């Protein structure tokens, strides 16, 4: 029972972290790339575009 509870907690924690990463915007630093630019660069490198 304890093992199942740990697995449920771990999955909920992971889902929460992924949700936060998807919706929370990080502040842009001066001279840094915007999130859109970073996403486009990742797409180009992975061959998705």
C-alpha positions as CSV (number, residue, x, y, z in Angstrom):
1,X,0.0,0.0,0.0
2,X,2.8,2.4,0.9
3,X,4.5,1.7,-2.5
4,X,1.3,2.5,-4.4
5,X,0.9,5.8,-2.5
6,X,4.4,6.8,-3.3
7,X,3.8,6.0,-7.0
8,X,0.6,8.1,-7.0
9,X,2.4,11.0,-5.3
10,X,5.3,10.8,-7.8
11,X,3.0,10.9,-10.8
12,X,0.9,13.8,-9.4
13,X,4.1,15.7,-8.6
14,X,5.4,15.1,-12.1
15,X,2.1,16.2,-13.7
16,X,2.1,19.3,-11.6
17,X,5.7,20.2,-12.6
18,X,5.0,19.7,-16.3
19,X,1.8,21.8,-16.1
20,X,3.8,24.6,-14.4
21,X,6.5,24.4,-17.0
22,X,4.0,24.6,-19.8
23,X,2.0,27.6,-18.5
24,X,4.4,29.6,-16.3
25,X,6.5,32.1,-18.3
26,X,10.0,32.8,-17.2
27,X,11.2,36.4,-17.2
28,X,13.3,37.3,-20.2
29,X,16.9,38.3,-19.5
30,X,18.6,41.1,-21.4
31,X,20.4,39.8,-24.4
32,X,18.8,36.4,-24.0
33,X,16.4,34.6,-26.3
34,X,12.6,34.7,-25.8
35,X,10.7,31.5,-25.2
36,X,9.4,31.6,-28.7
37,X,12.9,31.8,-30.1
38,X,14.1,28.9,-27.9
39,X,11.1,26.8,-29.0
40,X,11.8,27.5,-32.7
41,X,15.5,26.6,-32.2
42,X,14.5,23.3,-30.5
43,X,12.2,22.5,-33.4
44,X,14.8,23.2,-36.0
45,X,17.4,21.0,-34.2
46,X,15.0,18.2,-33.8
47,X,13.9,18.3,-37.4
48,X,10.2,19.1,-36.7
49,X,10.1,22.0,-39.1
